[in-house]
Amino acid sequence: MTRPPVLDVLEPGYGPLFDRAVEVLGADERVRALWLSGSLARGAADAGSDLDLLLAVRDVDLDAFATSWRDWLRAITPTVIARPLPFLPGSLYSVTPGRERLDVVVEAASAIASTPFVPRLVVFDRDGLDHEVPAPPPPAGPSSDRVAGLVEEFFRDYGMFPVVVLREDWLLGLEATHLVRSLLYRLLVEANAPLPAMGVKQWSAKLTPVQRARLEALPMGDASRTGVLAAHEAVAVAFVDAAVPICAELGVEWPCALEAATLRYLRDHGLPALEGSNRG
């Protein structure tokens, strides 16, 4: 079987790995269809992408196939990591001795018509199952509920910062700064919805150039009182300055009472409280 051209962008070890997977799975009559998935199926793969496979297994054979996942994986490749996905029997993620990453999702053949794994590129299909894959759902815009939840979580975490100072735990302070930074990232990504489907390692691709530059410019801090206080406050100000217009655009009510209680508490402890923000 000829390798799909999309595999050409991957590191060299992935080609032989794919060939061996096709050989082993193609010889197993329990496997009724095999697809490429992930960034390969979406046409967005690059040299940093994984080899993601989707398998449709005959229903009566699914339990036995899932239970024996180590056996058929071993027939494909040796591994240095191989872990099952407990919520998807037979599915797994693995790493080979050459550091190729092989991820496999196993589905019952009867479940293809309702599969959530829509983008896929057929490798072989014994029963015409590829025609049963549903159309992709319409793209959804930003979720007001998720944005509201992120803003609430920000103020909850921001208001716990006095614990860091009281205990002089500057490593904890760096983690607190990273947490707020991650909330800001999630807020921006949510505001950018709908986005094309992409993996978690496509981190910056989910941001606009302006958003990316904003995050890149934020200080990381160092494990000192001065470094932590400056970095934490800078990231907090950036979050609020981004969140206010996003909430206004989506009609999300700003949590004024929570904000006021949080800022009052921080000031009572002699700490910065968003004085540098547009709401300061």
Secondary structure, 3 states (H helix, E strand, C coil): CCCCHHHHHCCCCHHHHHHHHHHHHHCCCCEEEEEECHHHHHCCCCCCCCEEEEEEECHHHHHHHHHCHHHHHHHHCCCCEEEECCCCCCCEEEECCCCCEEEEEEEEHHHHHHCCCCCCEEEEECCCHHHHCCCCCCCCCCCHHHHHHHHHHHHHHHCCHHHHHHHCCHHHHHHHHHHHHHHHHHHHHHHCCCCCCCCCCCCHHHCCHHHHHHHHHCCCCCCCHHHHHHHHHHHHHHHHHHHHHHHHHHCCCCCHHHHHHHHHHHHHCCCCCCCCCCCC
